[in-house]
Amino acid sequence: MDPDNSILDDSKRKFISTCLGGLAILAVTGGAVVTSSIFRYYLIPRPTTDNKGKITIPVKDLAAGAAKFFEYNGYAAVLVKKMDGRLAVLSAVCTHLGCIVQWDAKRQEFICPCHAGYFTPDGEVISGPPPSPLDRLPFNVANGIVTIG
Ligand code: FES
């Protein structure tokens, strides 16, 4: 076919190409917005008005090497009883993009399911994208009761 006899001249081709490029950008951007909304709704914690103030948890409720998750001032938090019996109370909100970490009792590590961030039982980063340790929460132990806050 002779290019000079084509139905579309160069300016029309350029116009159609620009329109298709714009539609592609809109599709990608729209998809990113929807994906971001789903991610934020399901994975990033939202503060609530419940459980403000101090939280108490009996030490005997936790076996060595176990973790107990709870809500503290509207955010996910966790009490860990390490294998040596020492306690740690941490924010369970990952310092990378805010997903909730999970406790792997077998490995004695926290794992962030979003981007494979790993933390020690004290909340220190082992590997992955988290830029800093899990936040430590204030607590004390008296008469077998852990009081957080
Ligand atoms: S949000 Fe936890 S590793 Fe990305």
Backbone and ligand atoms as CSV (ligand in chain L), in Angstrom:
chain,resi,resn,atom,element,x,y,z
A,1,MET,N,N,0.840,-1.176,0.000
A,1,MET,CA,C,0.000,0.000,0.000
A,1,MET,C,C,0.888,1.243,0.000
A,2,ASP,N,N,0.532,2.170,-0.814
A,2,ASP,CA,C,1.294,3.411,-0.904
A,2,ASP,C,C,0.944,4.316,0.276
A,3,PRO,N,N,1.942,4.751,1.065
A,3,PRO,CA,C,1.651,5.586,2.235
A,3,PRO,C,C,0.968,6.887,1.875
A,4,ASP,N,N,1.169,7.352,0.681
A,4,ASP,CA,C,0.516,8.612,0.291
A,4,ASP,C,C,-0.985,8.451,0.092
A,5,ASN,N,N,-1.435,7.212,-0.179
A,5,ASN,CA,C,-2.861,6.969,-0.383
A,5,ASN,C,C,-3.571,6.526,0.891
A,6,SER,N,N,-2.902,6.551,2.015
A,6,SER,CA,C,-3.490,6.138,3.280
A,6,SER,C,C,-4.668,7.031,3.638
A,7,ILE,N,N,-5.673,6.450,4.324
A,7,ILE,CA,C,-6.853,7.203,4.737
A,7,ILE,C,C,-6.465,8.276,5.742
A,8,LEU,N,N,-5.471,7.984,6.600
A,8,LEU,CA,C,-5.070,8.923,7.641
A,8,LEU,C,C,-3.803,9.651,7.235
A,9,ASP,N,N,-3.838,10.960,7.290
A,9,ASP,CA,C,-2.596,11.680,7.067
A,9,ASP,C,C,-1.840,11.775,8.397
A,10,ASP,N,N,-0.640,12.331,8.353
A,10,ASP,CA,C,0.221,12.368,9.531
A,10,ASP,C,C,-0.404,13.099,10.713
A,11,SER,N,N,-1.093,14.206,10.445
A,11,SER,CA,C,-1.670,14.967,11.568
A,11,SER,C,C,-2.779,14.159,12.251
A,12,LYS,N,N,-3.568,13.402,11.457
A,12,LYS,CA,C,-4.623,12.588,12.076
A,12,LYS,C,C,-4.005,11.438,12.873
A,13,ARG,N,N,-2.947,10.838,12.318
A,13,ARG,CA,C,-2.270,9.767,13.038
A,13,ARG,C,C,-1.718,10.263,14.375
A,14,LYS,N,N,-1.129,11.443,14.315
A,14,LYS,CA,C,-0.555,12.033,15.526
A,14,LYS,C,C,-1.659,12.320,16.560
A,15,PHE,N,N,-2.801,12.840,16.087
A,15,PHE,CA,C,-3.920,13.132,16.980
A,15,PHE,C,C,-4.437,11.854,17.638
A,16,ILE,N,N,-4.644,10.820,16.837
A,16,ILE,CA,C,-5.152,9.551,17.374
A,16,ILE,C,C,-4.141,8.944,18.342
A,17,SER,N,N,-2.884,9.023,18.002
A,17,SER,CA,C,-1.843,8.494,18.878
A,17,SER,C,C,-1.836,9.218,20.213
A,18,THR,N,N,-1.980,10.540,20.173
A,18,THR,CA,C,-2.004,11.330,21.413
A,18,THR,C,C,-3.210,10.956,22.259
A,19,CYS,N,N,-4.373,10.793,21.607
A,19,CYS,CA,C,-5.589,10.409,22.344
A,19,CYS,C,C,-5.418,9.045,23.007
A,20,LEU,N,N,-4.878,8.089,22.277
A,20,LEU,CA,C,-4.685,6.745,22.840
A,20,LEU,C,C,-3.691,6.787,24.005
A,21,GLY,N,N,-2.653,7.600,23.869
A,21,GLY,CA,C,-1.693,7.755,24.968
A,21,GLY,C,C,-2.359,8.326,26.210
A,22,GLY,N,N,-3.216,9.334,25.995
A,22,GLY,CA,C,-3.937,9.941,27.116
A,22,GLY,C,C,-4.857,8.940,27.795
A,23,LEU,N,N,-5.554,8.121,26.994
A,23,LEU,CA,C,-6.432,7.101,27.572
A,23,LEU,C,C,-5.635,6.082,28.371
A,24,ALA,N,N,-4.481,5.704,27.865
A,24,ALA,CA,C,-3.641,4.747,28.584
A,24,ALA,C,C,-3.207,5.318,29.930
A,25,ILE,N,N,-2.834,6.593,29.944
A,25,ILE,CA,C,-2.420,7.233,31.212
A,25,ILE,C,C,-3.591,7.278,32.187
A,26,LEU,N,N,-4.787,7.621,31.668
A,26,LEU,CA,C,-5.971,7.647,32.538
A,26,LEU,C,C,-6.260,6.269,33.112
A,27,ALA,N,N,-6.137,5.227,32.307
A,27,ALA,CA,C,-6.402,3.868,32.776
A,27,ALA,C,C,-5.422,3.478,33.872
A,28,VAL,N,N,-4.151,3.775,33.672
A,28,VAL,CA,C,-3.137,3.428,34.671
A,28,VAL,C,C,-3.350,4.231,35.949
A,29,THR,N,N,-3.599,5.524,35.825
A,29,THR,CA,C,-3.813,6.373,36.990
A,29,THR,C,C,-5.057,5.942,37.760
A,30,GLY,N,N,-6.136,5.683,37.038
A,30,GLY,CA,C,-7.372,5.234,37.679
A,30,GLY,C,C,-7.166,3.927,38.409
A,31,GLY,N,N,-6.441,3.009,37.805
A,31,GLY,CA,C,-6.143,1.733,38.445
A,31,GLY,C,C,-5.330,1.928,39.701
A,32,ALA,N,N,-4.380,2.839,39.660
A,32,ALA,CA,C,-3.537,3.101,40.837
A,32,ALA,C,C,-4.371,3.683,41.973
A,33,VAL,N,N,-5.304,4.567,41.636
A,33,VAL,CA,C,-6.154,5.171,42.669
A,33,VAL,C,C,-7.026,4.110,43.318
A,34,VAL,N,N,-7.620,3.235,42.519
A,34,VAL,CA,C,-8.472,2.171,43.062
A,34,VAL,C,C,-7.635,1.224,43.920
A,35,THR,N,N,-6.477,0.825,43.428
A,35,THR,CA,C,-5.606,-0.077,44.183
A,35,THR,C,C,-5.183,0.559,45.493
A,36,SER,N,N,-4.811,1.832,45.443
A,36,SER,CA,C,-4.394,2.540,46.649
A,36,SER,C,C,-5.528,2.597,47.664
A,37,SER,N,N,-6.750,2.843,47.194
A,37,SER,CA,C,-7.893,2.913,48.105
A,37,SER,C,C,-8.135,1.568,48.776
A,38,ILE,N,N,-8.058,0.503,48.013
A,38,ILE,CA,C,-8.260,-0.836,48.580
A,38,ILE,C,C,-7.162,-1.118,49.598
A,39,PHE,N,N,-5.920,-0.801,49.239
A,39,PHE,CA,C,-4.789,-1.036,50.135
A,39,PHE,C,C,-5.000,-0.302,51.456
A,40,ARG,N,N,-5.354,0.981,51.360
A,40,ARG,CA,C,-5.512,1.780,52.573
A,40,ARG,C,C,-6.686,1.282,53.415
A,41,TYR,N,N,-7.772,0.870,52.765
A,41,TYR,CA,C,-8.953,0.458,53.515
A,41,TYR,C,C,-8.697,-0.827,54.288
A,42,TYR,N,N,-8.040,-1.778,53.657
A,42,TYR,CA,C,-7.890,-3.083,54.279
A,42,TYR,C,C,-6.612,-3.270,55.088
A,43,LEU,N,N,-5.549,-2.574,54.749
A,43,LEU,CA,C,-4.276,-2.882,55.381
A,43,LEU,C,C,-3.745,-1.820,56.323
A,44,ILE,N,N,-4.119,-0.591,56.148
A,44,ILE,CA,C,-3.573,0.453,57.002
A,44,ILE,C,C,-4.553,0.741,58.124
A,45,PRO,N,N,-4.076,0.678,59.340
A,45,PRO,CA,C,-4.973,0.848,60.475
A,45,PRO,C,C,-5.575,2.234,60.560
A,46,ARG,N,N,-6.779,2.279,61.041
A,46,ARG,CA,C,-7.461,3.544,61.280
A,46,ARG,C,C,-7.632,3.711,62.785
A,47,PRO,N,N,-7.369,4.905,63.281
A,47,PRO,CA,C,-7.609,5.098,64.708
A,47,PRO,C,C,-9.099,5.048,65.004
A,48,THR,N,N,-9.432,4.505,66.144
A,48,THR,CA,C,-10.824,4.492,66.576
A,48,THR,C,C,-10.900,5.242,67.892
A,49,THR,N,N,-12.075,5.386,68.411
A,49,THR,CA,C,-12.213,6.094,69.680
A,49,THR,C,C,-12.208,5.118,70.854
A,50,ASP,N,N,-12.129,3.809,70.558
A,50,ASP,CA,C,-12.165,2.810,71.622
A,50,ASP,C,C,-10.796,2.644,72.278
A,51,ASN,N,N,-10.835,2.087,73.484
A,51,ASN,CA,C,-9.633,1.671,74.208
A,51,ASN,C,C,-8.609,2.791,74.407
A,52,LYS,N,N,-9.062,3.970,74.729
A,52,LYS,CA,C,-8.118,5.045,75.061
A,52,LYS,C,C,-7.627,4.824,76.482
A,53,GLY,N,N,-6.404,5.247,76.734
A,53,GLY,CA,C,-5.880,5.146,78.083
A,53,GLY,C,C,-5.100,3.873,78.316
A,54,LYS,N,N,-5.137,3.388,79.542
A,54,LYS,CA,C,-4.312,2.252,79.930
A,54,LYS,C,C,-4.972,0.917,79.591
A,55,ILE,N,N,-4.111,-0.039,79.261
A,55,ILE,CA,C,-4.543,-1.402,78.971
A,55,ILE,C,C,-3.863,-2.298,80.004
A,56,THR,N,N,-4.584,-3.261,80.539
A,56,THR,CA,C,-3.961,-4.207,81.471
A,56,THR,C,C,-4.110,-5.618,80.923
A,57,ILE,N,N,-3.021,-6.373,81.040
A,57,ILE,CA,C,-3.011,-7.759,80.572
A,57,ILE,C,C,-2.280,-8.591,81.626
A,58,PRO,N,N,-2.905,-9.637,82.155
A,58,PRO,CA,C,-2.207,-10.504,83.110
A,58,PRO,C,C,-1.025,-11.204,82.435
A,59,VAL,N,N,0.127,-11.195,83.106
A,59,VAL,CA,C,1.327,-11.820,82.540
A,59,VAL,C,C,1.076,-13.306,82.283
A,60,LYS,N,N,0.296,-13.938,83.162
A,60,LYS,CA,C,0.059,-15.384,83.021
A,60,LYS,C,C,-0.738,-15.726,81.756
A,61,ASP,N,N,-1.343,-14.737,81.136
A,61,ASP,CA,C,-2.091,-14.987,79.897
A,61,ASP,C,C,-1.177,-15.308,78.716
A,62,LEU,N,N,0.117,-15.094,78.915
A,62,LEU,CA,C,1.050,-15.234,77.799
A,62,LEU,C,C,2.118,-16.287,78.116
A,63,ALA,N,N,2.248,-17.276,77.248
A,63,ALA,CA,C,3.316,-18.267,77.394
A,63,ALA,C,C,4.613,-17.668,76.854
A,64,ALA,N,N,5.743,-18.216,77.280
A,64,ALA,CA,C,7.033,-17.761,76.748
A,64,ALA,C,C,7.049,-17.975,75.240
A,65,GLY,N,N,7.477,-16.963,74.513
A,65,GLY,CA,C,7.538,-17.050,73.053
A,65,GLY,C,C,6.241,-16.669,72.354
A,66,ALA,N,N,5.258,-16.234,73.128
A,66,ALA,CA,C,3.957,-15.881,72.537
A,66,ALA,C,C,3.774,-14.361,72.499
A,67,ALA,N,N,2.821,-13.938,71.692
A,67,ALA,CA,C,2.507,-12.514,71.561
A,67,ALA,C,C,0.998,-12.335,71.643
A,68,LYS,N,N,0.591,-11.217,72.212
A,68,LYS,CA,C,-0.837,-10.897,72.306
A,68,LYS,C,C,-1.062,-9.519,71.690
A,69,PHE,N,N,-1.907,-9.481,70.683
A,69,PHE,CA,C,-2.220,-8.222,70.007
A,69,PHE,C,C,-3.419,-7.582,70.677
A,70,PHE,N,N,-3.428,-6.264,70.704
A,70,PHE,CA,C,-4.538,-5.523,71.277
A,70,PHE,C,C,-4.571,-4.140,70.626
A,71,GLU,N,N,-5.609,-3.397,70.945
A,71,GLU,CA,C,-5.708,-2.038,70.412
A,71,GLU,C,C,-5.301,-1.060,71.492
A,72,TYR,N,N,-4.431,-0.131,71.136
A,72,TYR,CA,C,-3.973,0.866,72.100
A,72,TYR,C,C,-4.144,2.246,71.477
A,73,ASN,N,N,-4.960,3.064,72.088
A,73,ASN,CA,C,-5.258,4.399,71.574
A,73,ASN,C,C,-5.643,4.386,70.097
A,74,GLY,N,N,-6.371,3.369,69.721
A,74,GLY,CA,C,-6.889,3.300,68.363
A,74,GLY,C,C,-5.972,2.635,67.353
A,75,TYR,N,N,-4.821,2.160,67.798
A,75,TYR,CA,C,-3.886,1.515,66.869
A,75,TYR,C,C,-3.540,0.115,67.362
A,76,ALA,N,N,-3.125,-0.715,66.445
A,76,ALA,CA,C,-2.736,-2.082,66.797
A,76,ALA,C,C,-1.422,-2.058,67.571
A,77,ALA,N,N,-1.388,-2.852,68.637
A,77,ALA,CA,C,-0.182,-2.955,69.461
A,77,ALA,C,C,-0.022,-4.422,69.853
A,78,VAL,N,N,1.143,-4.731,70.405
A,78,VAL,CA,C,1.393,-6.131,70.736
A,78,VAL,C,C,2.288,-6.235,71.968
A,79,LEU,N,N,1.940,-7.195,72.829
A,79,LEU,CA,C,2.764,-7.557,73.984
A,79,LEU,C,C,3.440,-8.877,73.642
A,80,VAL,N,N,4.750,-8.919,73.786
A,80,VAL,CA,C,5.508,-10.142,73.492
A,80,VAL,C,C,6.169,-10.618,74.768
A,81,LYS,N,N,6.055,-11.913,75.047
A,81,LYS,CA,C,6.825,-12.522,76.132
A,81,LYS,C,C,7.909,-13.349,75.455
A,82,LYS,N,N,9.118,-12.821,75.528
A,82,LYS,CA,C,10.223,-13.487,74.833
A,82,LYS,C,C,10.538,-14.827,75.489
A,83,MET,N,N,11.336,-15.630,74.836
A,83,MET,CA,C,11.639,-16.969,75.325
A,83,MET,C,C,12.330,-16.924,76.687
A,84,ASP,N,N,13.057,-15.834,76.968
A,84,ASP,CA,C,13.728,-15.720,78.270
A,84,ASP,C,C,12.801,-15.118,79.334
A,85,GLY,N,N,11.555,-14.869,78.983
A,85,GLY,CA,C,10.572,-14.369,79.930
A,85,GLY,C,C,10.451,-12.849,79.972
A,86,ARG,N,N,11.405,-12.126,79.351
A,86,ARG,CA,C,11.305,-10.660,79.347
A,86,ARG,C,C,10.156,-10.227,78.441
A,87,LEU,N,N,9.616,-9.060,78.744
A,87,LEU,CA,C,8.463,-8.558,77.989
A,87,LEU,C,C,8.854,-7.387,77.092
A,88,ALA,N,N,8.127,-7.230,76.006
A,88,ALA,CA,C,8.253,-6.050,75.152
A,88,ALA,C,C,6.844,-5.654,74.730
A,89,VAL,N,N,6.585,-4.373,74.710
A,89,VAL,CA,C,5.292,-3.857,74.240
A,89,VAL,C,C,5.581,-2.902,73.097
A,90,LEU,N,N,5.007,-3.208,71.945
A,90,LEU,CA,C,5.348,-2.480,70.722
A,90,LEU,C,C,4.101,-2.061,69.957
A,91,SER,N,N,4.255,-1.040,69.168
A,91,SER,CA,C,3.249,-0.747,68.150
A,91,SER,C,C,3.331,-1.868,67.127
A,92,ALA,N,N,2.182,-2.337,66.653
A,92,ALA,CA,C,2.169,-3.388,65.630
A,92,ALA,C,C,2.053,-2.788,64.234
A,93,VAL,N,N,2.227,-1.476,64.149
A,93,VAL,CA,C,2.118,-0.786,62.864
A,93,VAL,C,C,3.506,-0.699,62.229
A,94,CYS,N,N,3.651,-1.322,61.089
A,94,CYS,CA,C,4.942,-1.357,60.400
A,94,CYS,C,C,5.400,0.067,60.059
A,95,THR,N,N,6.694,0.299,60.249
A,95,THR,CA,C,7.243,1.634,60.011
A,95,THR,C,C,7.510,1.916,58.534
A,96,HIS,N,N,7.231,0.943,57.677
A,96,HIS,CA,C,7.403,1.193,56.244
A,96,HIS,C,C,6.179,1.941,55.721
A,97,LEU,N,N,5.078,1.231,55.494
A,97,LEU,CA,C,3.881,1.888,54.972
A,97,LEU,C,C,2.653,1.673,55.841
A,98,GLY,N,N,2.876,1.180,57.053
A,98,GLY,CA,C,1.774,1.153,58.010
A,98,GLY,C,C,0.922,-0.091,58.062
A,99,CYS,N,N,1.343,-1.183,57.469
A,99,CYS,CA,C,0.586,-2.432,57.604
A,99,CYS,C,C,0.766,-2.981,59.022
A,100,ILE,N,N,-0.105,-3.897,59.388
A,100,ILE,CA,C,-0.023,-4.509,60.714
A,100,ILE,C,C,0.888,-5.734,60.641
A,101,VAL,N,N,1.886,-5.765,61.520
A,101,VAL,CA,C,2.807,-6.905,61.524
A,101,VAL,C,C,2.128,-8.114,62.148
A,102,GLN,N,N,2.670,-9.282,61.859
A,102,GLN,CA,C,2.177,-10.532,62.432
A,102,GLN,C,C,3.320,-11.191,63.198
A,103,TRP,N,N,2.959,-11.983,64.213
A,103,TRP,CA,C,3.966,-12.664,65.031
A,103,TRP,C,C,4.145,-14.086,64.521
A,104,ASP,N,N,5.385,-14.451,64.254
A,104,ASP,CA,C,5.708,-15.820,63.869
A,104,ASP,C,C,6.380,-16.474,65.074
A,105,ALA,N,N,5.609,-17.231,65.846
A,105,ALA,CA,C,6.121,-17.827,67.086
A,105,ALA,C,C,7.233,-18.833,66.807
A,106,LYS,N,N,7.152,-19.509,65.688
A,106,LYS,CA,C,8.161,-20.512,65.352
A,106,LYS,C,C,9.525,-19.845,65.125
A,107,ARG,N,N,9.527,-18.739,64.411
A,107,ARG,CA,C,10.786,-18.025,64.112
A,107,ARG,C,C,11.138,-16.979,65.164
A,108,GLN,N,N,10.151,-16.681,66.053
A,108,GLN,CA,C,10.342,-15.629,67.062
A,108,GLN,C,C,10.683,-14.295,66.390
A,109,GLU,N,N,9.865,-13.943,65.400
A,109,GLU,CA,C,10.047,-12.693,64.663
A,109,GLU,C,C,8.686,-12.120,64.300
A,110,PHE,N,N,8.671,-10.808,64.118
A,110,PHE,CA,C,7.501,-10.175,63.523
A,110,PHE,C,C,7.728,-10.125,62.020
A,111,ILE,N,N,6.651,-10.342,61.284
A,111,ILE,CA,C,6.717,-10.282,59.827
A,111,ILE,C,C,5.651,-9.305,59.349
A,112,CYS,N,N,6.050,-8.414,58.472
A,112,CYS,CA,C,5.056,-7.548,57.850
A,112,CYS,C,C,4.636,-8.205,56.541
A,113,PRO,N,N,3.355,-8.509,56.399
A,113,PRO,CA,C,2.902,-9.227,55.219
A,113,PRO,C,C,2.905,-8.394,53.935
A,114,CYS,N,N,2.995,-7.083,54.075
A,114,CYS,CA,C,2.876,-6.242,52.881
A,114,CYS,C,C,4.106,-6.298,51.981
A,115,HIS,N,N,5.303,-6.141,52.575
A,115,HIS,CA,C,6.509,-6.108,51.734
A,115,HIS,C,C,7.632,-6.914,52.366
A,116,ALA,N,N,7.258,-7.900,53.177
A,116,ALA,CA,C,8.240,-8.805,53.782
A,116,ALA,C,C,9.273,-8.072,54.640
A,117,GLY,N,N,8.787,-7.239,55.534
A,117,GLY,CA,C,9.669,-6.637,56.528
A,117,GLY,C,C,9.732,-7.578,57.730
A,118,TYR,N,N,10.929,-7.741,58.299
A,118,TYR,CA,C,11.105,-8.634,59.451
A,118,TYR,C,C,11.664,-7.848,60.627
A,119,PHE,N,N,11.150,-8.136,61.824
A,119,PHE,CA,C,11.568,-7.451,63.041
A,119,PHE,C,C,11.863,-8.484,64.129
A,120,THR,N,N,12.783,-8.133,65.028
A,120,THR,CA,C,13.057,-8.978,66.193
A,120,THR,C,C,11.895,-8.859,67.176
A,121,PRO,N,N,11.878,-9.698,68.225
A,121,PRO,CA,C,10.832,-9.556,69.256
A,121,PRO,C,C,10.895,-8.206,69.974
A,122,ASP,N,N,12.028,-7.514,69.898
A,122,ASP,CA,C,12.130,-6.169,70.477
A,122,ASP,C,C,11.758,-5.085,69.473
A,123,GLY,N,N,11.383,-5.484,68.268
A,123,GLY,CA,C,10.944,-4.522,67.267
A,123,GLY,C,C,12.045,-3.981,66.371
A,124,GLU,N,N,13.283,-4.459,66.547
A,124,GLU,CA,C,14.377,-3.986,65.680
A,124,GLU,C,C,14.224,-4.573,64.281
A,125,VAL,N,N,14.598,-3.802,63.283
A,125,VAL,CA,C,14.493,-4.283,61.898
A,125,VAL,C,C,15.560,-5.345,61.643
A,126,ILE,N,N,15.131,-6.480,61.101
A,126,ILE,CA,C,16.069,-7.538,60.688
A,126,ILE,C,C,16.383,-7.370,59.201
A,127,SER,N,N,15.308,-7.233,58.410
A,127,SER,CA,C,15.491,-7.079,56.966
A,127,SER,C,C,14.221,-6.525,56.344
A,128,GLY,N,N,14.335,-6.151,55.083
A,128,GLY,CA,C,13.181,-5.628,54.363
A,128,GLY,C,C,13.179,-4.107,54.347
A,129,PRO,N,N,12.104,-3.534,53.826
A,129,PRO,CA,C,12.077,-2.081,53.620
A,129,PRO,C,C,11.796,-1.213,54.843
A,130,PRO,N,N,11.346,-1.733,55.994
A,130,PRO,CA,C,11.062,-0.801,57.102
A,130,PRO,C,C,12.292,0.043,57.459
A,131,PRO,N,N,12.127,1.357,57.544
A,131,PRO,CA,C,13.263,2.251,57.797
A,131,PRO,C,C,13.666,2.349,59.263
A,132,SER,N,N,12.797,1.911,60.163
A,132,SER,CA,C,13.098,2.068,61.589
A,132,SER,C,C,12.370,0.983,62.382
A,133,PRO,N,N,12.788,0.814,63.646
A,133,PRO,CA,C,12.156,-0.211,64.492
A,133,PRO,C,C,10.680,0.085,64.755
A,134,LEU,N,N,9.973,-0.931,65.222
A,134,LEU,CA,C,8.597,-0.722,65.688
A,134,LEU,C,C,8.656,0.173,66.926
A,135,ASP,N,N,7.692,1.055,67.060
A,135,ASP,CA,C,7.673,1.957,68.223
A,135,ASP,C,C,7.459,1.156,69.508
A,136,ARG,N,N,8.213,1.513,70.529
A,136,ARG,CA,C,8.039,0.881,71.835
A,136,ARG,C,C,7.014,1.668,72.630
A,137,LEU,N,N,6.150,0.951,73.321
A,137,LEU,CA,C,5.117,1.594,74.126
A,137,LEU,C,C,5.485,1.487,75.602
A,138,PRO,N,N,5.141,2.502,76.387
A,138,PRO,CA,C,5.475,2.475,77.810
A,138,PRO,C,C,4.623,1.440,78.546
A,139,PHE,N,N,5.255,0.709,79.470
A,139,PHE,CA,C,4.510,-0.260,80.264
A,139,PHE,C,C,5.233,-0.511,81.580
A,140,ASN,N,N,4.503,-1.062,82.531
A,140,ASN,CA,C,5.124,-1.548,83.760
A,140,ASN,C,C,4.400,-2.810,84.193
A,141,VAL,N,N,5.073,-3.559,85.061
A,141,VAL,CA,C,4.510,-4.815,85.545
A,141,VAL,C,C,4.434,-4.742,87.062
A,142,ALA,N,N,3.254,-5.012,87.612
A,142,ALA,CA,C,3.076,-5.050,89.060
A,142,ALA,C,C,2.034,-6.106,89.394
A,143,ASN,N,N,2.357,-6.929,90.374
A,143,ASN,CA,C,1.441,-7.988,90.835
A,143,ASN,C,C,0.950,-8.875,89.681
A,144,GLY,N,N,1.857,-9.169,88.765
A,144,GLY,CA,C,1.521,-10.077,87.679
A,144,GLY,C,C,0.656,-9.453,86.595
A,145,ILE,N,N,0.516,-8.143,86.617
A,145,ILE,CA,C,-0.309,-7.452,85.610
A,145,ILE,C,C,0.578,-6.491,84.816
A,146,VAL,N,N,0.518,-6.582,83.490
A,146,VAL,CA,C,1.201,-5.633,82.633
A,146,VAL,C,C,0.245,-4.473,82.375
A,147,THR,N,N,0.692,-3.269,82.681
A,147,THR,CA,C,-0.124,-2.080,82.412
A,147,THR,C,C,0.567,-1.287,81.317
A,148,ILE,N,N,-0.123,-1.086,80.230
A,148,ILE,CA,C,0.432,-0.364,79.074
A,148,ILE,C,C,-0.193,1.025,79.036
A,149,GLY,N,N,0.672,2.019,78.909
A,149,GLY,CA,C,0.186,3.392,78.813
A,149,GLY,C,C,0.422,4.192,80.067
L,1,FES,S1,S,4.389,-1.899,55.126
L,1,FES,FE1,FE,5.589,-3.286,56.250
L,1,FES,S2,S,7.192,-3.807,54.948
L,1,FES,FE2,FE,6.029,-2.386,53.804
